[in-house]
């Protein structure tokens, strides 16, 4: 599932299951490239949820999660942050991070 999430609903939206929180802006080129990769991963792995978090519409994200640039991803399992990465990444790197966050591998 892909869901646009505002800061006020973030904790409720991500409290159950595995989530990738994608902190982005609409004008960010690397964010658009990463979005394509994330959509492929979500399509192939329906148990993974994607929270799209526009830092321009919800600027509180920047301070709360120490977002210093876009794109930034958080990997959450049942509301607990299991990992983070910044910058556009290839699918293989993201799949390794997802596996580590989901299964502790």
C-alpha positions in Angstrom: 0.0 0.0 0.0 1.2 3.5 -0.8 -0.2 6.3 1.4 0.5 10.0 1.5 1.0 10.7 5.2 1.0 14.1 7.0 3.1 14.5 10.2 0.1 14.5 12.5 -1.0 11.0 11.4 2.5 9.5 10.9 2.6 7.4 14.2 -0.9 6.0 13.7 -0.3 5.2 10.0 3.0 3.3 10.6 2.2 1.6 13.9 1.5 -1.9 12.4 3.4 -3.8 9.8 6.5 -2.9 7.8 6.7 0.6 6.4 9.1 2.6 4.3 8.7 6.3 5.0 9.9 8.3 2.0 10.7 11.9 2.8 10.7 13.8 -0.4 9.9 17.1 -2.2 8.1 17.4 -5.6 11.0 19.2 -7.3 13.7 16.8 -6.3 15.2 14.8 -9.2 16.7 12.0 -7.1 13.4 11.7 -5.3 11.6 11.0 -8.6 14.2 8.4 -9.5 13.9 6.7 -6.2 10.1 6.7 -6.4 10.2 4.5 -9.5 12.4 2.0 -7.6 10.2 2.1 -4.5 7.0 1.5 -6.6 8.7 -1.6 -8.1 9.6 -3.0 -4.7 6.1 -2.3 -3.3 4.5 -4.0 -6.4 6.7 -7.1 -5.9 6.3 -7.1 -2.1 2.7 -6.3 -1.1 3.5 -6.8 2.6 5.6 -3.6 2.4 3.8 -0.3 2.9 5.1 3.0 1.7 4.4 6.3 3.5 5.0 9.3 1.2 6.0 12.2 3.4 6.3 15.6 1.6 8.6 17.7 3.8 7.3 20.9 2.2 3.7 20.1 3.3 4.7 18.8 6.7 8.0 20.6 7.7 7.9 19.1 11.2 9.3 15.9 9.7 12.6 17.7 9.1 13.3 18.2 12.8 11.5 15.2 14.2 13.4 12.7 12.0 16.6 14.8 11.4 16.0 14.9 7.6 18.9 16.8 6.2 18.2 16.2 2.6 15.9 14.5 0.2 15.3 11.7 -0.5 15.6 10.2 3.0 14.1 6.8 3.8 13.2 5.4 7.2 12.4 1.7 7.6 9.9 1.0 10.3 8.6 -2.3 11.8 5.5 -1.9 13.9 6.3 1.8 14.5 9.9 1.3 15.5 12.7 2.7 13.3 14.9 -0.1 12.1 17.1 1.8 9.6 17.5 4.9 7.5 19.3 6.0 4.4 19.6 9.2 2.3 20.0 9.7 -1.4 18.7 7.8 -4.4 19.8 4.1 -4.1 19.6 1.2 -6.5 17.0 -1.6 -5.9 19.6 -4.0 -4.6 20.8 -1.7 -1.9 17.2 -1.0 -0.8 16.3 -4.7 -0.8 19.3 -5.5 1.5 18.2 -2.7 3.9 14.6 -3.9 3.8 15.7 -7.4 4.6 17.8 -6.3 7.5 15.0 -4.1 8.9 12.3 -6.8 8.5 14.3 -9.9 9.6 17.3 -8.6 11.4 19.6 -10.0 8.6 
